[in-house]
């Protein structure tokens, strides 16, 4: 087993509230109906980033700030939520780095039209840890979850995978290749809002296409059958590296299912379909994929 999976499984006993969605979704969804609120549901998510794990030592902290915001907003996008604000948890560091972080944070807040509402700062030694809580307003009720896919549904992806992998390698190796996809991903907020009324299940691709597809399948109680030839890859991904690109992650595209015969209202690629659960969550070209499917903590 995996430490992260074991820990989350233990936490489920402490999270019986319906808003927690069994700790099996991208976000919590708090129903505000009957409270006098003008919106039916508040969508909440929290992600963390750690130096040396999620960003390279010495990386421009402006890019780190952007990515911290973007990754949280990507979770909101998977629920079709419109961002309302964020709360920042920040470990203080070098003064110049902190100034660069503030500059990048300002860029991201402006780009995605989201407000900084508060948070906390601490001082500590060792690698820095950063956290962000994002709050969103549901645009469709109920917001889609990972758990609604049905046999016969088509499986879709909003864009290519592998760009972040190549961007990371360019940044790590100091080459002239474009690293933007890794440094400054863009959450698919508009696409999520458009898809929310139609998608039977939806999540973002953060840890790798294969592992995230397996998670969607497990939550839905189906098997997802993926055709590798239908997957869109970043134009720089060589044929020999497509398997790596399916498992690498950090692409932040939306992975979703639609009922048979329903077409997406946004550009997207049909990469497979859902079938009756076969004992395995995932098939790739008709076979069970072997090895590590994507990124897992621990």
Secondary structure, DSSP 8 states (H G I E B T S, - for coil): --HHHHHHHHHGGG--SGGGGGG-SSSEEEE-TTTT-SSSEEEEEEEEEEBTTTB-TT--HHHHHHHHHHHHHHHHHTTTEEEEEEEEEEEE--HHHHHHHHHHHHHHHHHTT-EEEEEEEEE-SSS-EEEEEEEEEESSSS---SS---TT-EEEESS-BSHHHHHHHHHHHT-SS--HHHHS----HHHHHHHHTT-SEEEE-SS-HHHHHHHHHHHHTEEEEE-GGGS-B-TT--GGGHHHHHHH-----EEEEE-TT---SS--EEEEEEEE--SSSEEETTB---S--S----
